Amino acid sequence: MSLSEADLEKTATLAHLELDSDHKQTYLTQLNDILDQVATINAMDLADVKPMTTVVEQAHYQRDDIAKKPEDLLLDKNAPEWESGAFRVPKII
């Protein structure tokens, strides 16, 4: 796919951009290069490629999902005020 100068102007109008006439050819060339790269990627058979979660392959640390009892978390020791098994907070009106 190749963009024309009219396509570039329409895109710039839709994006509310003002392009200098001196730079239009440079922008057009760069956009066409990007579209050529996308076409190359689209032409590849990527059916067997697994999706990645990061750019760099690395081992992810994941802790076991073990349920804990609230009393094991020592919330009452860290609370500024604790009453009847819950945080006591000031009334907000």
Backbone bond lengths (Angstrom), bond angles and torsions (degrees), N, CA, C in turn:
res aa  C-N    CA-C-N  psi(-1)  N-CA   C-N-CA  omega(-1)  CA-C   N-CA-C  phi
1 M - - - 1.443 - - 1.522 109.05 -
2 S 1.287 115.50 138.40 1.455 120.44 -179.06 1.527 109.23 -130.73
3 L 1.310 115.37 132.96 1.457 120.09 178.83 1.523 110.38 -87.70
4 S 1.308 115.36 144.44 1.459 120.06 174.39 1.526 108.43 -97.62
5 E 1.324 115.60 173.58 1.460 119.22 178.92 1.525 110.54 -65.95
6 A 1.330 117.23 -32.06 1.463 120.77 177.15 1.528 110.31 -65.49
7 D 1.353 117.19 -39.32 1.470 120.95 176.53 1.529 111.01 -62.88
8 L 1.330 115.84 -40.16 1.465 120.77 179.17 1.525 110.30 -64.02
9 E 1.303 117.38 -44.05 1.459 121.13 -179.90 1.527 111.24 -65.93
10 K 1.336 116.82 -40.08 1.465 120.16 178.04 1.529 110.57 -64.38
11 T 1.326 116.63 -43.12 1.461 120.96 178.74 1.522 110.91 -63.37
12 A 1.318 117.04 -42.39 1.466 121.06 178.72 1.526 110.54 -64.13
13 T 1.321 116.86 -37.73 1.471 120.44 178.16 1.518 110.42 -66.07
14 L 1.331 117.07 -44.89 1.471 120.47 179.80 1.522 111.76 -64.43
15 A 1.337 116.67 -31.58 1.467 121.21 -179.93 1.525 111.73 -89.56
16 H 1.331 116.83 2.94 1.467 122.28 -179.04 1.525 111.28 57.04
17 L 1.342 115.61 44.32 1.456 121.61 178.06 1.521 109.44 -109.74
18 E 1.308 115.39 145.03 1.461 120.58 172.72 1.516 106.96 -107.52
19 L 1.322 116.87 122.98 1.454 121.71 -178.78 1.524 109.86 -106.91
20 D 1.321 115.97 136.14 1.458 120.40 173.69 1.517 108.78 -70.53
21 S 1.311 116.00 141.00 1.468 118.83 178.95 1.524 110.82 -64.96
22 D 1.350 117.29 -25.26 1.472 120.84 178.69 1.520 111.43 -68.79
23 H 1.334 117.65 -29.44 1.460 121.13 -174.17 1.530 113.17 -101.61
24 K 1.313 119.13 -5.40 1.460 120.74 -175.89 1.518 112.67 -57.93
25 Q 1.315 117.56 -42.25 1.466 120.44 -178.83 1.523 110.78 -66.38
26 T 1.328 117.25 -37.13 1.467 120.96 177.99 1.528 110.08 -64.61
27 Y 1.340 116.79 -45.86 1.457 120.94 178.88 1.523 111.33 -62.84
28 L 1.321 115.44 -41.08 1.464 119.87 -179.97 1.524 111.10 -63.54
29 T 1.318 116.57 -42.52 1.473 120.76 177.97 1.528 110.84 -63.56
30 Q 1.334 117.09 -43.56 1.461 120.87 -179.14 1.527 111.24 -65.90
31 L 1.330 117.03 -42.26 1.467 119.53 178.72 1.524 111.44 -64.68
32 N 1.316 117.47 -40.46 1.461 120.52 177.68 1.527 111.28 -65.28
33 D 1.337 117.40 -36.72 1.475 120.30 175.94 1.528 110.73 -63.73
34 I 1.321 116.75 -41.33 1.470 120.78 178.72 1.521 109.97 -63.62
35 L 1.321 117.50 -45.09 1.464 121.09 179.37 1.523 111.48 -64.00
36 D 1.330 118.00 -34.82 1.470 120.89 175.83 1.529 110.76 -64.85
37 Q 1.339 117.09 -39.94 1.460 120.57 178.29 1.523 111.02 -66.32
38 V 1.317 117.55 -39.73 1.460 121.12 177.53 1.525 109.90 -64.55
39 A 1.321 117.50 -40.55 1.469 121.36 178.13 1.528 110.35 -62.93
40 T 1.322 117.30 -38.38 1.468 121.03 178.01 1.526 110.66 -63.97
41 I 1.327 116.63 -43.52 1.467 120.69 178.75 1.526 110.51 -65.57
42 N 1.336 117.36 -41.04 1.461 120.95 179.42 1.525 112.04 -64.42
43 A 1.318 117.57 -27.27 1.458 121.39 -179.10 1.531 112.19 -77.91
44 M 1.325 117.90 -14.78 1.464 121.29 -177.97 1.521 110.46 -77.28
45 D 1.343 114.65 149.64 1.456 120.87 175.32 1.525 108.05 -89.60
46 L 1.315 116.31 103.30 1.456 121.67 -176.40 1.522 112.44 -109.48
47 A 1.306 116.69 21.59 1.464 120.60 -176.66 1.531 112.09 -64.23
48 D 1.329 117.85 -33.56 1.462 121.04 -177.08 1.525 113.29 -94.26
49 V 1.316 117.87 2.76 1.457 121.33 -178.97 1.531 108.99 -87.94
50 K 1.323 115.70 124.95 1.457 120.56 -179.96 1.525 109.81 -78.81
51 P 1.330 117.75 141.49 1.464 119.98 176.15 1.525 111.04 -65.36
52 M 1.322 116.30 146.97 1.464 121.44 -179.43 1.524 110.01 -107.93
53 T 1.314 116.21 147.90 1.459 120.17 176.44 1.522 111.31 -93.59
54 T 1.333 117.36 -21.12 1.460 121.90 177.03 1.516 108.91 -137.09
55 V 1.318 115.72 164.46 1.460 120.59 178.94 1.523 110.50 -72.91
56 V 1.319 116.32 -36.92 1.455 122.06 -178.76 1.520 108.04 -102.51
57 E 1.323 117.27 129.71 1.462 119.43 178.26 1.519 109.22 -70.44
58 Q 1.306 114.99 128.76 1.456 120.74 -179.47 1.523 109.05 -154.11
59 A 1.296 114.53 156.77 1.458 119.29 177.57 1.521 108.68 -79.71
60 H 1.301 116.62 135.39 1.456 121.17 179.93 1.521 109.39 -101.48
61 Y 1.298 114.24 130.89 1.456 119.21 176.37 1.524 107.93 -82.20
62 Q 1.296 115.98 123.50 1.452 120.42 175.69 1.520 107.61 -129.43
63 R 1.306 113.92 124.63 1.463 117.72 179.34 1.523 109.23 -83.78
64 D 1.309 115.60 156.29 1.453 120.85 177.81 1.522 109.42 -66.76
65 D 1.310 115.92 141.32 1.455 121.49 179.14 1.523 108.65 -88.90
66 I 1.320 114.69 90.01 1.460 121.20 -177.48 1.521 108.29 -113.04
67 A 1.302 115.88 126.45 1.462 120.57 179.53 1.524 109.36 -69.80
68 K 1.331 114.81 138.37 1.462 120.23 178.17 1.513 108.76 -120.40
69 K 1.299 114.46 147.75 1.458 119.78 177.21 1.528 108.34 -76.94
70 P 1.332 117.57 143.06 1.469 119.59 179.96 1.526 113.11 -56.35
71 E 1.327 116.87 -33.99 1.467 118.06 -179.21 1.529 112.52 -70.23
72 D 1.338 117.48 -20.01 1.460 120.96 177.52 1.529 112.27 -76.28
73 L 1.324 117.42 -14.84 1.463 121.29 -177.59 1.527 113.15 -86.38
74 L 1.312 117.76 -5.70 1.470 123.80 178.65 1.526 111.65 56.42
75 L 1.327 115.83 40.86 1.456 119.89 -179.34 1.519 112.14 -63.23
76 D 1.307 116.26 -36.11 1.463 119.21 -178.29 1.516 112.05 -65.61
77 K 1.316 117.84 -27.62 1.463 121.00 179.35 1.533 111.81 -76.86
78 N 1.328 117.30 -24.34 1.461 121.14 -178.77 1.525 112.79 -98.76
79 A 1.299 117.44 -8.84 1.462 120.69 -177.24 1.521 110.39 -80.88
80 P 1.339 117.81 139.44 1.458 119.22 175.39 1.532 111.24 -64.66
81 E 1.344 115.81 -39.44 1.461 120.66 175.85 1.519 108.20 -139.06
82 W 1.322 116.40 132.48 1.464 122.04 -176.00 1.518 108.35 -128.91
83 E 1.331 116.45 130.54 1.453 119.25 -178.28 1.528 109.71 -147.31
84 S 1.292 117.49 127.21 1.472 124.19 176.93 1.533 112.39 53.80
85 G 1.320 116.56 41.63 1.459 120.61 176.44 1.518 114.56 74.98
86 A 1.355 117.61 22.55 1.466 120.38 -179.76 1.523 109.57 -148.84
87 F 1.326 115.97 161.31 1.458 120.79 174.28 1.522 108.74 -67.50
88 R 1.324 115.55 138.60 1.465 120.02 173.02 1.508 106.78 -101.11
89 V 1.334 115.96 124.74 1.458 121.25 -179.13 1.511 108.83 -122.40
90 P 1.345 116.55 154.70 1.456 118.28 179.60 1.532 111.30 -68.17
91 K 1.299 115.31 149.03 1.462 121.47 178.46 1.519 108.78 -69.81
92 I 1.322 116.47 133.40 1.462 121.21 -179.71 1.516 108.88 -113.90
93 I 1.317 115.43 121.78 1.476 120.59 177.95 1.500 108.69 -130.27
